[in-house]
């Protein structure tokens, strides 16, 4: 008989995240959980929803059935080794900016070291962080529904170790205290040379030559 509730450890194993992350998602209201005695349980319907929205639709729930989660690494998404490319996530509601970022990564040679993932919807990006496991996030501030500062707060509560760089056309929206909460910030229009140097420094990548790169003004 299929299980109707799953422990936080089982759900964390399925989505390859830390159990503390599941607790945070429940606390933030992103995932529904229920107290059963002293333990937090996630209902089957919620796990199925998470699979769809987090992009794990092809992961078989059988992995959790029978209480064998964590007993083996079979079927788990492979962890990225030291030689793998870094993952950079760009979040901006302007599709033109995201297209520009894709072109910039290729033109600057950053795609030799990094894989760029772009999202125009902040909430969608948050739901994908557990799967993408980005090393760095390039984040816009002014976005509909959920602005960049609110989004950064949600990201930090779930994944404290992710580096965030703000890219904004409205630097006046950032107070000095707020700027200090981020690894760095850059103003739009984006200076390509600074973008190149900032990303290499953030990801601790040995500097490449950026000959011919012109500041975008």
Beta strands, then each sheet from edge to edge (+ up, - down):
strand 1: 5-7
strand 2: 34-36
strand 3: 39-43
strand 4: 86-91
strand 5: 114-119
strand 6: 136-139
strand 7: 163-168
strand 8: 184-187
sheet 1: 1+ 3- 2+
sheet 2: 5+ 4+ 6+ 7+ 8+
end
